[in-house]
Amino acid sequence: MPFLMTHFYEGGTAEQYDVLLAAVHPDGELPPGQISSAAGPADGGWIIAAVWESREAFDQFVVDRLIPSLAGITGGFTSSAVEHTSDLTYYQTIT
């Protein structure tokens, strides 16, 4: 079942996101299990939304890539993420 994850960083900027993106997606590709990714400014901060094939795929990404990639980076977000998740009952893409 598709799984949606959003992270909102209060006060976050495009420059901070670029640092995070370079650390987490160094090859510029989506990791295994991630279907789509979107990010942009929103209500006084920065929001990231990602759709995954499953919650398990997201959890594996967190353990295998996200946490190790964030260790020691500088210039990224300074606030903690406010996370929202959902098992999607509806997901449509442009064909």
C-alpha positions in Angstrom: 0.0 0.0 0.0 1.5 3.4 -0.9 2.7 5.4 2.1 2.9 9.2 2.4 5.5 11.0 4.6 5.7 14.7 5.1 8.3 16.6 7.1 7.9 20.3 7.9 10.9 22.3 9.1 9.9 25.6 10.7 12.2 28.4 9.4 13.7 26.0 6.9 15.1 27.3 3.6 15.9 26.1 0.1 19.6 26.3 0.9 19.2 24.0 4.0 17.2 21.6 1.9 19.9 21.5 -0.7 22.4 20.4 2.0 20.0 17.6 3.2 19.3 16.5 -0.4 23.0 16.2 -1.2 23.6 14.1 1.9 20.5 11.8 1.5 20.4 11.5 -2.3 24.0 11.9 -3.3 23.5 10.3 -6.7 20.4 12.5 -7.4 18.2 9.4 -7.7 15.3 8.3 -5.5 16.2 5.4 -3.2 14.6 2.0 -3.7 11.0 2.0 -2.7 10.4 5.8 -3.1 7.9 6.6 -5.8 8.0 10.4 -5.7 9.4 13.4 -3.9 8.4 17.0 -3.6 9.5 20.0 -1.5 9.1 23.7 -1.2 8.5 26.7 1.0 5.3 26.6 3.1 3.9 28.7 5.9 7.1 30.0 7.4 9.3 27.0 6.7 10.0 24.2 4.3 7.9 21.1 3.6 9.0 17.8 2.1 6.6 15.2 0.9 7.5 11.7 -0.3 5.4 8.8 -1.5 6.8 5.3 -0.8 5.8 1.9 -2.0 5.1 0.9 1.6 5.8 2.0 5.2 8.4 -0.8 5.3 10.3 0.8 2.4 10.3 4.1 4.2 11.4 2.6 7.5 14.2 0.8 5.7 15.3 4.1 4.1 15.4 5.8 7.5 17.6 3.1 9.0 19.9 2.4 6.0 20.3 5.9 4.5 18.6 8.8 6.3 20.1 8.5 9.8 23.6 7.6 8.6 23.6 10.4 6.0 22.5 13.1 8.6 25.4 12.3 11.0 27.9 15.1 10.8 26.4 17.3 8.1 26.5 21.0 8.6 24.3 23.7 7.0 21.1 21.6 7.1 17.8 22.3 8.9 18.2 23.7 12.4 14.7 22.8 13.6 13.3 19.3 14.2 10.9 17.9 11.6 7.2 17.8 12.3 6.3 14.5 10.7 3.0 13.4 9.4 2.4 10.0 7.7 -0.5 8.2 6.1 -1.3 4.9 4.5 -2.7 6.2 1.2 -6.1 5.0 0.1 -5.9 7.2 -3.1 -2.8 8.0 -5.1 -3.0 9.4 -8.7 -0.2 10.4 -11.0 -0.1 12.0 -14.4 0.4 9.5 -17.2 
